[in-house]
Amino acid sequence: MVERLRASGLVVTVWNRSPEKAIAMEEFGAARAHTAAQALDAGEVIVVSLTDYDVLGPAADHLPGKTIVNLSSGSPEETRAAGAWVRFQRFRGDAA
């Protein structure tokens, strides 16, 4: 996916809990974030592919105003719950 996005001219920033996976994406021209918060700060559209959503908790303050594209493989219930949580985080910044 990173290779295709970069080939189309998009700027891509990657983060992974396993740093070696993110480092591998630098080969395709991706910038590497060192934290989930840095990755969220790098763009307006955020593509996530997660096995669980706990990693986003500490970075929740970086979600307001972002568009989240979820490619995760959880159950429908988990995906709906994560979507509701993300929507709450995204819009809580609007009240400030």
N, CA, C and O atoms as a MOPAC input file, in Angstrom:
PM7 MOZYME 1SCF
protein

 N      0.82800 1    -1.18900 1     0.00000 1
 C      0.00000 1     0.00000 1     0.00000 1
 C      0.87600 1     1.25900 1     0.00000 1
 O      0.60700 1     2.20600 1    -0.73900 1
 N      1.90800 1     1.26300 1     0.81900 1
 C      2.79100 1     2.42800 1     0.88600 1
 C      3.42300 1     2.68800 1    -0.47500 1
 O      3.48900 1     3.83100 1    -0.92800 1
 N      3.88200 1     1.63300 1    -1.11900 1
 C      4.50300 1     1.79400 1    -2.42400 1
 C      3.54200 1     2.43100 1    -3.41900 1
 O      3.93800 1     3.32400 1    -4.16800 1
 N      2.29400 1     1.99300 1    -3.44200 1
 C      1.29800 1     2.54500 1    -4.37400 1
 C      0.95900 1     4.00200 1    -4.03800 1
 O      0.84900 1     4.83800 1    -4.93500 1
 N      0.79800 1     4.29700 1    -2.76800 1
 C      0.50100 1     5.67300 1    -2.37200 1
 C      1.63600 1     6.61400 1    -2.75300 1
 O      1.39900 1     7.71000 1    -3.26200 1
 N      2.86100 1     6.18600 1    -2.50700 1
 C      4.02400 1     7.01500 1    -2.86800 1
 C      4.12700 1     7.17000 1    -4.38100 1
 O      4.43400 1     8.25500 1    -4.87400 1
 N      3.87000 1     6.08600 1    -5.12600 1
 C      3.95100 1     6.15300 1    -6.59200 1
 C      2.93700 1     7.13300 1    -7.15800 1
 O      3.14600 1     7.69300 1    -8.23400 1
 N      1.83200 1     7.34400 1    -6.43600 1
 C      0.82100 1     8.29400 1    -6.90300 1
 C      1.15400 1     9.73100 1    -6.48400 1
 O      0.40800 1    10.66100 1    -6.79100 1
 N      2.27200 1     9.90200 1    -5.78700 1
 C      2.71200 1    11.24100 1    -5.41100 1
 C      2.31800 1    11.68800 1    -4.02900 1
 O      2.59800 1    12.82600 1    -3.65100 1
 N      1.67400 1    10.82800 1    -3.25900 1
 C      1.25800 1    11.20600 1    -1.91100 1
 C      2.40800 1    11.12400 1    -0.92300 1
 O      3.29400 1    10.27700 1    -1.04500 1
 N      2.38100 1    12.00600 1     0.04500 1
 C      3.32400 1    11.95100 1     1.15500 1
 C      2.78100 1    10.92700 1     2.14100 1
 O      1.60500 1    10.97000 1     2.50200 1
 N      3.62900 1    10.01200 1     2.57300 1
 C      3.20000 1     8.93400 1     3.47400 1
 C      4.12100 1     8.91400 1     4.68700 1
 O      5.34500 1     8.93300 1     4.55800 1
 N      3.51700 1     8.87700 1     5.85600 1
 C      4.25300 1     8.69300 1     7.10600 1
 C      3.75800 1     7.39600 1     7.72600 1
 O      2.55400 1     7.14600 1     7.77600 1
 N      4.68800 1     6.57100 1     8.19800 1
 C      4.32400 1     5.27400 1     8.76400 1
 C      4.79600 1     5.15800 1    10.20600 1
 O      5.78800 1     5.76200 1    10.61400 1
 N      4.05700 1     4.36900 1    10.95400 1
 C      4.44200 1     4.00300 1    12.31800 1
 C      3.99200 1     2.57600 1    12.53400 1
 O      2.94600 1     2.16100 1    12.03500 1
 N      4.77800 1     1.83300 1    13.27400 1
 C      4.42100 1     0.46600 1    13.62300 1
 C      4.99000 1     0.17300 1    14.99200 1
 O      6.06500 1     0.65800 1    15.34600 1
 N      4.25800 1    -0.63200 1    15.77200 1
 C      4.77100 1    -1.03400 1    17.08600 1
 C      6.08600 1    -1.78400 1    16.95300 1
 O      6.90600 1    -1.77700 1    17.87200 1
 N      6.28700 1    -2.43000 1    15.81400 1
 C      7.54800 1    -3.10600 1    15.50800 1
 C      8.34700 1    -2.17800 1    14.59000 1
 O      8.10200 1    -2.15100 1    13.38400 1
 N      9.28900 1    -1.42300 1    15.13600 1
 C      9.98800 1    -0.41000 1    14.33700 1
 C     10.58600 1    -0.93000 1    13.03200 1
 O     10.62100 1    -0.20300 1    12.03900 1
 N     11.05300 1    -2.17100 1    13.02000 1
 C     11.66100 1    -2.69300 1    11.79100 1
 C     10.67100 1    -2.72900 1    10.63200 1
 O     11.07700 1    -2.60800 1     9.47600 1
 N      9.38400 1    -2.89300 1    10.91600 1
 C      8.37600 1    -2.88100 1     9.84600 1
 C      8.21700 1    -1.48100 1     9.26600 1
 O      8.05100 1    -1.32300 1     8.05600 1
 N      8.26700 1    -0.47200 1    10.11900 1
 C      8.18300 1     0.90600 1     9.62700 1
 C      9.45800 1     1.29100 1     8.87800 1
 O      9.39500 1     1.97400 1     7.85600 1
 N     10.59300 1     0.86300 1     9.37500 1
 C     11.86700 1     1.16200 1     8.71300 1
 C     11.86100 1     0.60300 1     7.29600 1
 O     12.37100 1     1.23900 1     6.37400 1
 N     11.28900 1    -0.58000 1     7.12000 1
 C     11.23200 1    -1.20300 1     5.79700 1
 C     10.45700 1    -0.34600 1     4.79700 1
 O     10.72200 1    -0.42100 1     3.59800 1
 N      9.52200 1     0.45200 1     5.25400 1
 C      8.71400 1     1.29100 1     4.35900 1
 C      9.47100 1     2.51500 1     3.87700 1
 O      9.05400 1     3.16100 1     2.91600 1
 N     10.58300 1     2.84300 1     4.53400 1
 C     11.40800 1     3.96200 1     4.08600 1
 C     11.96800 1     3.69700 1     2.68600 1
 O     12.24200 1     4.63600 1     1.93800 1
 N     12.13500 1     2.43500 1     2.33600 1
 C     12.60600 1     2.05100 1     1.00100 1
 C     11.70300 1     2.61600 1    -0.08900 1
 O     12.16500 1     2.89900 1    -1.19400 1
 N     10.41500 1     2.78200 1     0.21800 1
 C      9.45600 1     3.29300 1    -0.75100 1
 C      9.26800 1     4.80400 1    -0.65100 1
 O      8.42200 1     5.37600 1    -1.33800 1
 N     10.05400 1     5.44400 1     0.20200 1
 C      9.98200 1     6.89100 1     0.32500 1
 C      9.09500 1     7.38700 1     1.44600 1
 O      8.81700 1     8.58300 1     1.53400 1
 N      8.64400 1     6.48000 1     2.30700 1
 C      7.80600 1     6.89000 1     3.43800 1
 C      8.67100 1     7.51400 1     4.52900 1
 O      9.81200 1     7.10700 1     4.74600 1
 N      8.11700 1     8.49200 1     5.19600 1
 C      8.75200 1     9.03300 1     6.39200 1
 C      8.34700 1     8.13600 1     7.55200 1
 O      7.24200 1     7.59400 1     7.56100 1
 N      9.22700 1     7.97600 1     8.52800 1
 C      8.90700 1     7.11100 1     9.66100 1
 C      8.65700 1     7.95400 1    10.90000 1
 O      9.49500 1     8.76400 1    11.29700 1
 N      7.49900 1     7.75300 1    11.50000 1
 C      7.18400 1     8.38000 1    12.78400 1
 C      7.69600 1     7.45400 1    13.88700 1
 O      7.69500 1     6.23300 1    13.73000 1
 N      8.12700 1     8.03300 1    14.98500 1
 C      8.63900 1     7.23400 1    16.09800 1
 C      7.55600 1     6.91700 1    17.11900 1
 O      7.74100 1     6.05800 1    17.98200 1
 N      6.42200 1     7.61000 1    17.02100 1
 C      5.29700 1     7.34800 1    17.92500 1
 C      3.99600 1     7.40900 1    17.13000 1
 O      3.94400 1     7.97800 1    16.04000 1
 N      2.95700 1     6.81900 1    17.69200 1
 C      1.64100 1     6.90300 1    17.04600 1
 C      1.19200 1     8.36000 1    16.95900 1
 O      0.58700 1     8.76200 1    15.96500 1
 N      1.48400 1     9.14800 1    17.98400 1
 C      1.10100 1    10.56300 1    17.97400 1
 C      1.78200 1    11.30900 1    16.82900 1
 O      1.14500 1    12.12700 1    16.16500 1
 N      3.06100 1    11.04100 1    16.58900 1
 C      3.76100 1    11.68000 1    15.47000 1
 C      3.12300 1    11.28300 1    14.13800 1
 O      2.99800 1    12.11100 1    13.23500 1
 N      2.72500 1    10.03400 1    14.02000 1
 C      2.08200 1     9.58100 1    12.77800 1
 C      0.74800 1    10.29800 1    12.57900 1
 O      0.42400 1    10.71000 1    11.46500 1
 N     -0.01800 1    10.44700 1    13.64700 1
 C     -1.29700 1    11.14400 1    13.54100 1
 C     -1.09800 1    12.61300 1    13.18300 1
 O     -1.88900 1    13.18200 1    12.43000 1
 N     -0.06100 1    13.21800 1    13.71200 1
 C      0.20100 1    14.62600 1    13.43700 1
 C      0.66400 1    14.86600 1    11.99700 1
 O      0.60800 1    15.99500 1    11.50800 1
 N      1.11700 1    13.81400 1    11.32100 1
 C      1.72000 1    13.97200 1    10.00000 1
 C      0.71000 1    14.18500 1     8.87500 1
 O      1.09800 1    14.59600 1     7.78100 1
 N     -0.56600 1    13.91700 1     9.11300 1
 C     -1.50800 1    14.05600 1     8.01200 1
 C     -2.93400 1    14.28300 1     8.47300 1
 O     -3.24200 1    14.21800 1     9.66300 1
 N     -3.79100 1    14.54800 1     7.51000 1
 C     -5.21300 1    14.74000 1     7.79000 1
 C     -5.99300 1    13.44800 1     7.62800 1
 O     -6.98800 1    13.22700 1     8.31800 1
 N     -5.53700 1    12.58700 1     6.71000 1
 C     -6.17600 1    11.29000 1     6.48600 1
 C     -5.24500 1    10.23700 1     7.06000 1
 O     -4.07700 1    10.15700 1     6.68000 1
 N     -5.76200 1     9.43400 1     7.97200 1
 C     -4.96800 1     8.44300 1     8.67600 1
 C     -5.51200 1     7.06000 1     8.33900 1
 O     -6.68800 1     6.77500 1     8.56300 1
 N     -4.65400 1     6.21000 1     7.80200 1
 C     -5.03300 1     4.83400 1     7.49500 1
 C     -4.48800 1     3.96100 1     8.61200 1
 O     -3.28700 1     3.96900 1     8.88300 1
 N     -5.36900 1     3.20600 1     9.26400 1
 C     -4.93300 1     2.31300 1    10.33700 1
 C     -5.23600 1     0.87300 1     9.97000 1
 O     -6.23700 1     0.56900 1     9.32100 1
 N     -4.34700 1     0.00100 1    10.40000 1
 C     -4.53800 1    -1.43300 1    10.27300 1
 C     -4.02900 1    -2.02200 1    11.57300 1
 O     -2.83100 1    -2.24100 1    11.74800 1
 N     -4.95000 1    -2.27300 1    12.47200 1
 C     -4.59900 1    -2.66000 1    13.84200 1
 C     -5.24800 1    -3.98700 1    14.22700 1
 O     -6.30800 1    -4.35400 1    13.72100 1
 N     -4.58400 1    -4.68700 1    15.13000 1
 C     -5.20800 1    -5.87500 1    15.70900 1
 C     -5.95600 1    -5.51200 1    16.98300 1
 O     -6.86700 1    -6.22900 1    17.39700 1
 N     -5.57600 1    -4.40700 1    17.60300 1
 C     -6.32900 1    -3.84000 1    18.72600 1
 C     -6.10300 1    -2.34000 1    18.71300 1
 O     -5.16500 1    -1.84500 1    18.08800 1
 N     -6.95600 1    -1.63400 1    19.39600 1
 C     -6.94500 1    -0.17800 1    19.32100 1
 C     -6.30800 1     0.48800 1    20.53700 1
 O     -6.29800 1     1.71400 1    20.63800 1
 N     -5.78200 1    -0.30500 1    21.45200 1
 C     -5.19400 1     0.25100 1    22.67000 1
 C     -4.08400 1     1.25100 1    22.38100 1
 O     -3.88800 1     2.20200 1    23.13700 1
 N     -3.36800 1     1.04000 1    21.30400 1
 C     -2.24200 1     1.89800 1    20.96400 1
 C     -2.68000 1     3.33700 1    20.68900 1
 O     -1.88500 1     4.26400 1    20.83700 1
 N     -3.92200 1     3.52500 1    20.29600 1
 C     -4.39900 1     4.87900 1    20.00500 1
 C     -4.74200 1     5.66700 1    21.26500 1
 O     -4.79100 1     6.89600 1    21.22700 1
 N     -4.97900 1     4.98500 1    22.36700 1
 C     -5.36600 1     5.66600 1    23.60000 1
 C     -4.43900 1     6.80100 1    23.99000 1
 O     -4.90300 1     7.92500 1    24.18300 1
 N     -3.13100 1     6.54300 1    24.11400 1
 C     -2.20900 1     7.61800 1    24.49800 1
 C     -2.11000 1     8.73300 1    23.45100 1
 O     -1.64900 1     9.83100 1    23.76400 1
 N     -2.52800 1     8.46900 1    22.23700 1
 C     -2.44100 1     9.46300 1    21.16100 1
 C     -3.79300 1    10.11400 1    20.87700 1
 O     -3.93400 1    10.83000 1    19.88500 1
 N     -4.77200 1     9.87900 1    21.72100 1
 C     -6.13900 1    10.35200 1    21.46800 1
 C     -6.21200 1    11.86300 1    21.25900 1
 O     -7.05100 1    12.34100 1    20.49600 1
 N     -5.35100 1    12.61100 1    21.92100 1
 C     -5.36800 1    14.07100 1    21.76500 1
 C     -4.97500 1    14.51400 1    20.36200 1
 O     -5.14000 1    15.68200 1    20.01200 1
 N     -4.45700 1    13.59400 1    19.55800 1
 C     -4.02100 1    13.91500 1    18.20900 1
 C     -5.06000 1    13.53800 1    17.15300 1
 O     -4.82200 1    13.72000 1    15.95900 1
 N     -6.20800 1    13.01400 1    17.58400 1
 C     -7.24900 1    12.58000 1    16.65400 1
 C     -8.22900 1    13.66400 1    16.20000 1
 O     -8.75000 1    13.55800 1    15.09000 1
 N     -8.50800 1    14.70300 1    16.99900 1
 C     -9.49700 1    15.68300 1    16.54400 1
 C     -9.18900 1    16.23600 1    15.15500 1
 O     -8.06900 1    16.65000 1    14.85600 1
 N    -10.22400 1    16.22600 1    14.32200 1
 C    -10.11600 1    16.76200 1    12.97500 1
 C     -9.56200 1    15.81000 1    11.93400 1
 O     -9.50700 1    16.16200 1    10.75600 1
 N     -9.15000 1    14.61700 1    12.32800 1
 C     -8.57000 1    13.65600 1    11.39300 1
 C     -9.66300 1    12.79200 1    10.76000 1
 O    -10.69600 1    12.52600 1    11.37400 1
 N     -9.41900 1    12.36600 1     9.53600 1
 C    -10.26300 1    11.37300 1     8.88000 1
 C     -9.55900 1    10.03900 1     9.02700 1
 O     -8.40700 1     9.89700 1     8.61600 1
 N    -10.23500 1     9.06100 1     9.60700 1
 C     -9.64700 1     7.75700 1     9.87200 1
 C    -10.20500 1     6.73700 1     8.88600 1
 O    -11.41900 1     6.58200 1     8.75400 1
 N     -9.30500 1     6.04600 1     8.19900 1
 C     -9.66900 1     4.95100 1     7.30600 1
 C     -9.20900 1     3.68300 1     8.00500 1
 O     -8.01100 1     3.47200 1     8.19500 1
 N    -10.15400 1     2.84400 1     8.38600 1
 C     -9.84900 1     1.66100 1     9.18600 1
 C     -9.80100 1     0.41200 1     8.32200 1
 O    -10.82400 1    -0.01900 1     7.79000 1
 N     -8.62200 1    -0.16900 1     8.18200 1
 C     -8.44000 1    -1.40600 1     7.43300 1
 C     -8.19500 1    -2.58300 1     8.36700 1
 O     -7.72300 1    -3.63300 1     7.93100 1
 N     -8.51100 1    -2.41700 1     9.63800 1
 C     -8.24100 1    -3.43900 1    10.64400 1
 C     -9.09800 1    -4.67400 1    10.43500 1
 O    -10.10100 1    -4.64100 1     9.72200 1
 N     -8.69000 1    -5.75100 1    11.06300 1
 C     -9.34200 1    -7.03900 1    10.83100 1
 C    -10.13600 1    -7.54200 1    12.03100 1
 O    -10.30800 1    -8.75000 1    12.19200 1
 N    -10.61000 1    -6.65400 1    12.85800 1
 C    -11.38900 1    -7.07200 1    14.01800 1
 C    -12.78400 1    -7.53100 1    13.62700 1
 O    -13.17700 1    -7.47500 1    12.46200 1
 N    -13.51500 1    -7.98100 1    14.62900 1
 C    -14.89700 1    -8.38400 1    14.40500 1
 C    -15.73800 1    -7.15000 1    14.10400 1
 O    -15.31400 1    -6.03100 1    14.39300 1
 N    -16.92200 1    -7.33700 1    13.52900 1
 C    -17.79300 1    -6.17800 1    13.29300 1
 C    -18.08100 1    -5.38800 1    14.57300 1
 O    -18.13400 1    -4.15900 1    14.54500 1
 N    -18.26300 1    -6.08400 1    15.67700 1
 C    -18.54300 1    -5.40700 1    16.94800 1
 C    -17.34400 1    -4.56900 1    17.38500 1
 O    -17.50300 1    -3.42700 1    17.81700 1
 N    -16.13500 1    -5.14200 1    17.27200 1
 C    -14.93100 1    -4.40500 1    17.64300 1
 C    -14.73200 1    -3.18800 1    16.75300 1
 O    -14.34800 1    -2.11800 1    17.22400 1
 N    -14.99400 1    -3.35700 1    15.47700 1
 C    -14.82300 1    -2.26200 1    14.52700 1
 C    -15.81500 1    -1.14200 1    14.80400 1
 O    -15.45300 1     0.03300 1    14.76400 1
 N    -17.07200 1    -1.50100 1    15.08700 1
 C    -18.06900 1    -0.46800 1    15.42000 1
 C    -17.69900 1     0.25900 1    16.70100 1
 O    -17.82100 1     1.48200 1    16.77700 1
 N    -17.24700 1    -0.47900 1    17.70900 1
 C    -16.84900 1     0.14400 1    18.97600 1
 C    -15.65500 1     1.07700 1    18.76000 1
 O    -15.62200 1     2.18100 1    19.30400 1
 N    -14.68600 1     0.63800 1    17.97400 1
 C    -13.52700 1     1.48500 1    17.68500 1
 C    -13.95500 1     2.73300 1    16.92100 1
 O    -13.46700 1     3.82900 1    17.19600 1
 N    -14.86500 1     2.57100 1    15.96700 1
 C    -15.36000 1     3.72000 1    15.21000 1
 C    -16.04000 1     4.73200 1    16.11000 1
 O    -15.83500 1     5.93700 1    15.95800 1
 N    -16.84700 1     4.25400 1    17.04500 1
 C    -17.52900 1     5.16000 1    17.97500 1
 C    -16.50700 1     5.89700 1    18.84400 1
 O    -16.64300 1     7.09700 1    19.08500 1
 N    -15.49200 1     5.18100 1    19.31000 1
 C    -14.45800 1     5.79700 1    20.13700 1
 C    -13.70100 1     6.86800 1    19.34500 1
 O    -13.47100 1     7.96800 1    19.84500 1
 N    -13.31800 1     6.54100 1    18.11300 1
 C    -12.58600 1     7.50000 1    17.26800 1
 C    -13.44600 1     8.72600 1    16.99400 1
 O    -12.95900 1     9.85400 1    17.07800 1
 N    -14.72800 1     8.51900 1    16.66600 1
 C    -15.61100 1     9.67300 1    16.41700 1
 C    -15.69100 1    10.57100 1    17.63900 1
 O    -15.66200 1    11.79500 1    17.50900 1
 N    -15.79000 1     9.98400 1    18.82000 1
 C    -15.83000 1    10.77300 1    20.04700 1
 C    -14.54200 1    11.57800 1    20.19900 1
 O    -14.59000 1    12.76700 1    20.51600 1
 N    -13.38700 1    10.94100 1    19.97700 1
 C    -12.09500 1    11.61500 1    20.10500 1
 C    -11.95000 1    12.72900 1    19.06600 1
 O    -11.46700 1    13.81600 1    19.38300 1
 N    -12.36600 1    12.45800 1    17.83200 1
 C    -12.22200 1    13.44000 1    16.75900 1
 C    -12.98100 1    14.71300 1    17.05600 1
 O    -12.48900 1    15.80800 1    16.78400 1
 N    -14.17700 1    14.58500 1    17.61200 1
 C    -15.03900 1    15.74800 1    17.76700 1
 C    -14.95000 1    16.39800 1    19.14200 1
 O    -15.50000 1    17.48200 1    19.34200 1
 N    -14.28600 1    15.77500 1    20.07400 1
 C    -14.18600 1    16.40300 1    21.38700 1
 C    -13.35500 1    17.66700 1    21.32200 1
 O    -13.52400 1    18.55800 1    22.15500 1
 N    -12.44700 1    17.76600 1    20.33600 1
 C    -11.64800 1    18.97700 1    20.15900 1
 C    -12.47600 1    20.15000 1    19.66400 1
 O    -12.08800 1    21.30400 1    19.85000 1
 N    -13.63100 1    19.86700 1    19.02300 1
 C    -14.48200 1    20.94400 1    18.51400 1
 C    -15.15500 1    21.72100 1    19.64000 1
 O    -15.51300 1    22.88600 1    19.46600 1
 N    -15.32500 1    21.08100 1    20.78700 1
 C    -16.00300 1    21.73100 1    21.91400 1
 C    -15.07400 1    22.68600 1    22.66000 1
 O    -15.53400 1    23.53000 1    23.42900 1
 N    -13.77700 1    22.55200 1    22.43400 1
 C    -12.80800 1    23.37800 1    23.17500 1
 C    -12.74400 1    24.78200 1    22.62800 1
 O    -11.98300 1    25.60700 1    23.13200 1

